[in-house]
Amino acid sequence: MPVHLYGQCADMDSFGRIGDEFKVAIIEDAAQAFGATWRRSRAGSLGAAAAFSFYPTKSLSAYGDAGCVTTSNPEIAERARVLRVHGSRQSYHHQEIGWNSRLDAIQAAILRVKLKYLEPWNEQRRHCAALYDRLFADAGLISAPAAPPIGLLETQPQAHHIFHQYVVRARRRDQLRAFLEARGIGTEIYYPIPLHLQACFTYLGYAEGDLPQAERAAKEVLALPMFAELRSDEQQYVVTAIADFYS
Ligand SMILES: Cc1ncc(COP(=O)(O)O)c(C=O)c1O
């Protein structure tokens, strides 16, 4: 289950090879990747099925909880349709146990309107991301002679990244975050606790130190303000504040 994190597709060439080798279906977590592509194919069409989230913080967001599944496999589509309405094909007849996962009509109506704006919003986000990259370079924050205080995340050439989030890796991340908050700049950490250290997964028997890359990422990542209407002077304010912190 590849996660297209922050709006960039996971390396789907590698996942394709894993799927072929082990004969397993690839299910995409496309919650953050509306409009993202891998080798020009859309997130949501790259595996056997995909799940999207319309949670209010998402790029294509409803006014409450909502989501959808995409697939081009008729059997999976049929099964998903049945499971979303209590395992029922015909009212009051239940072949299996499912859920109530119907999409409210009011949410669907909101999403239909917002969908028209998705492409321009994504383009604006990409524009904002490119400007952040430039501002960080100009401020000398990513190319210091010793270890630079800010690390930008890699963008793969095969991927069309839609920057659901603009995330950097930051030295002294938690102090930086508090400093930015005092200047009125909201940031977020996606995600502070790696999965193997979540309480709900203790039964798997992992301990701190078992997955050092994930643990390091959890201590360094910081999501900066990112939304389609973000202005260039606001981005400059963010990067200046970060430069002040490290000066
Ligand atoms: C990558 C990812 N997967 C899954 C989810 C879960 O989405 P939902 O809360 O709509 O089920 C989210 C949303 O928070 C997400 O960002």
The ligand as a MOL file (V3000), in Angstrom:
LIG
                    3D

  0  0  0     0  0            999 V3000
M  V30 BEGIN CTAB
M  V30 COUNTS 16 16 0 0 0
M  V30 BEGIN ATOM
M  V30 1 C -2.0350 9.7890 3.6360 0
M  V30 2 C -3.3810 9.6760 4.3060 0
M  V30 3 N -3.9970 8.4810 4.3230 0
M  V30 4 C -5.2120 8.3330 4.9020 0
M  V30 5 C -5.8670 9.3930 5.4830 0
M  V30 6 C -7.1810 9.1370 6.1460 0
M  V30 7 O -8.2310 9.7940 5.5000 0
M  V30 8 P -9.6800 9.7770 6.1830 0
M  V30 9 O -9.5100 10.3790 7.5420 0
M  V30 10 O -10.5530 10.6080 5.2770 0
M  V30 11 O -10.0980 8.3540 6.2590 0
M  V30 12 C -5.2770 10.6530 5.4660 0
M  V30 13 C -5.9670 11.8100 6.0740 0
M  V30 14 O -5.7150 12.2490 7.1430 0
M  V30 15 C -3.9940 10.7980 4.8760 0
M  V30 16 O -3.3720 11.9890 4.8490 0
M  V30 END ATOM
M  V30 BEGIN BOND
M  V30 1 1 1 2
M  V30 2 1 2 3
M  V30 3 2 2 15
M  V30 4 2 3 4
M  V30 5 1 4 5
M  V30 6 1 5 6
M  V30 7 2 5 12
M  V30 8 1 6 7
M  V30 9 1 7 8
M  V30 10 2 8 9
M  V30 11 1 8 10
M  V30 12 1 8 11
M  V30 13 1 12 13
M  V30 14 1 12 15
M  V30 15 2 13 14
M  V30 16 1 15 16
M  V30 END BOND
M  V30 END CTAB
M  END
